[in-house]
């Protein structure tokens, strides 16, 4: 019985930094009149456990991920515009492609018995996927989502990471008809996560923010001030507004007067244990 081990150096050599490796997916017959999320939904249901990723389930989901990418290779806003008539349908498509590209990149850095303990430098530009008729890296998909989202800052917190810092991947795909509610949930989940915001009650009292949220601070505070006609808001006000429980609000109120600081990066992958390779 082999053990699925963490590989300290997996993916850290063999590819020139800055030059993406194209992930070639076997061609298959695809219905270009619709967009089917069943394969990707199954991947998320099996591989995502809260804020952690199940290593065995993810590695075993390679064929399902490849089936999804075989579809999005020829189905997308540019390739099949009738299937994506609204901005929400386009944005949901890109968000799903982005998170799938992160997971498939992890699979490409894994073997049947090893997974990387941490992502290598340049992870989001390491592999490219044929999406909507073009080769795109996860970084390209991230930028595409931002361009489609306009002024909707919620999208930044709906673009997940597969590291120990940043929003976690949702265990459900994004759907156009539910997108607004799903984006709200993505914000609430992210702001409640210590991967995105956490309090440091140590010698230096501070609130630590994931770098993406740190960059958003000005927009969030400005949005809050406009809605409440005030001029002295802080990030803590924004966090309290999005809190969903009384316990969370009490915890945040204990941080009144704390300084704001960016959170240190954490390239470790939040695996859900180390699974036996032969386990079902």
N, C-alpha and C positions, 0 to 999 in steps of 0.2 A: 504494500500500500504506500503510494507516494504521498508526500505532503506538499500542499500548495504553499510555498515559502515566499517570504518577502525577499525581493532581489534588490540589494542596495545599489547596484550599479546598472540595473536594467534600463536600457534606453539612453545611457549616457555616452555611448560611442557608436560609431558606424554611420552616422548621418552628419553631414556638414551643417553647422548652425546657420540658420537663415535660408536654407534650401529645403523646401518641403518635399517629402516623399509622397507621391500620388498613391492613394489606396485604390487599387484596381478591384472592382467588384464584378463578379460574373454577370453577364447580361441575362436577363430573363424577360418573359412576356409581361408587360405592364398595362393595366387599364388606365389610359390617359384621360378618361372622362371623370375621374374621381380621385380623392386622396384618402388612402386607407391607413389608419394609424393603429390597426390591431396588432401588428408585429411589434411596433415600438412600445405600445402600451403594455404588452406582455413583458418586454425587456425591463421596463421600469418597475412593474409589479413584482418581478422576481429578484431584480438586482439591487433595488433601492430600499433600504431599511432605515427610515427616519433620515438622519443626516449622514448615515454610513452607507457604504457600498459593499455588497456581498461578493467576495472575490470569485468563488467558484461559479456562482450564478452568472456573473458578468462574463467570465471567460467562456462559459457554455452558451452564452447568448450571441456568440459571434455570427452565426448563420441568420439569426433574426435581425441583427443590426445590418448585415449585408443585404438582406431582403429589403429593409427600409431604404437603404442608400441606392439600391437598384431602382427603386421607385422614384426617389427624389432626383435621380440623375436626369430623368426625362419628364417629370411632373413638377411644376413650380409656377410662380407668378409670371415669368417670362415665357416658359415653354408651353404652358397650358393656361393662359390668362382667364379663360371662362371658369376654371375650377377655383380661382381666387379673385372674386369680383370686388371684395372689400379690403380696406386697409387692415381690418382685424384678421381676415383670413390670411393675408400676406404675413403679418407679424407673427401669428400663431405658427405658421409654417416655418419661419426663420428660427423662432425660439426652439421649436422641436428639433430642427436640423442642428442647431448649435449644441444643445445638450447631448444629442446623439453623437455628434462629432467628438465631443470630449470623451464619452464612454468608449467609442470605437478606437480613439487614440490610445486609451489605456489598454484596450485589448491588444493593440499592435505592439505595445511595450511588454506584453505578458507572454507566457508560454503555458503549456498545459499544467505546469507545476510551479511556476513563479509569477509573481506580480510585483511591480515596482513599489518600493516603500514610499518614494516621493517622486514628483514629476520632475523631469529634467528642465534645465534652463531653455527657454524658447518653446515650451511644450505646445502652446497654442499655434505655433507656426511650423511645427515639426511634420505634420501630415496634412495632406489636402484630399478633399472629397469632391466627387463630381456632383454638384448640386445645381439644379435648374440650368443645365447646359454649360456650366463653367466649373473649373477646378477652384475650390475655395478651402482655405484653412479655417479652423475655428476662429482665429482672429478676424478673418474676412467676414465670417458670419456674424460675429459680434458687432463689427462696424456696420454691417447691413441692417441689423436689428435697430441700432441706434438711429440710422438714417430714416428708417420707416417710422420710428416712434415719435418723431418730432419733439414736442415739449413734454412728453409723458415720461417723467423721471422714474416712474415705477418700473419701467422696463429694465433699468440698470440693476435693480434688485431681483428681477426675474431671469437675468442672465447668470446662470449658476457657475460654480467652480467645482473642481474635483480635488481640492486641496483642503487643508485644515483651516483656511481662512476664506471668507466669502460665502455667499448664499449657497445652500445645498440644492442638489437636483431634486425636483419634485418627483413623486412616484406616479404622477399622472401626466399625460401629454396635454399641451395647450389646445383648446378648441375655440374656434372663432366665435361661436355663439355664447361662450362662457368667459371670453377673454377678460372683460372688464373685472368681473368678480375674481377670476384667477389671479390677475395682477394685484388686486387688493390683498388677496391671501398671501401672495408671494412677498409683499411688503411686510405684512404682519409677521409672517414666519421668519423673515430675514432679521427684522429688528428685535425679535425675541430670541435670536440665536447668539450664543457667545462667539460664534465664528464671525459675526458681523458687528456686534456691539457688546462690550462687557465692561463691568465696573471693576476698578482696581482700588480696593480699600487699604492698600499697603501704606508705606510711609509717605509716598506721594499720591495723594488722592486724585484719581483721574478716571475719565471715561475714555475707553479705547475704541476706535472705529476702524473697521476694515477699510482699506485704501479707497475702494470704490465709493463707499458711503462718505468717507472723508472728503472726497472730491465733490460730492453732491451737497455738502452742508450749506453752502451759500444759497443754492436754489431752494432747498427745503425750508430754510429759515425765511427766505423772501416770500415763498408761497404761504407759509403760516402767517406772516405779518400782514399780507394782503387780505387774507380771509378773515382775520380777527382785528384788523385795523389797529395794529400795534407796531411799535418800532423798537422794542427791547427784547425780542424773542431770542432764545438760544436753542441749540439742538435738543436740549432736554425737554423743551416744550413740544417739539415735534415727536419725540419718542413717547411722551406721555399721551399724546393724541392718538397714536397708533397702538397703544397698549390695549390688550384684550381682557386682562384680568386685574382684579383689585390688588392681588399680591404683587403683580408686576409693577403697578403704579406706586405702591408703597415702597418697593425696592428702588425704583427710579427716584422717588422723592428723597430717599436717603443720600442721593448723590448731588443734591443742590450745593452749588459752590465748587464742585469738582472741575478741574481743568480738562479741556478736550485735547486728545492726542491721537495720532494715527497708530494703528495696531501693527506690530511686527508681522512680517510675512511668515507663512507656514506652508512649505511645499509638500508636506507629508500628505499622502492619500488616506482619507478616513475609512480604512477597510473595517468591515464588520467581522473581525476575527480572522484566523487562518484556518481554512477548511481542508479536510482531507480530500485529496484529488479523486478518490474513488467513491466518495459519498454521493448519494442521489441528490 
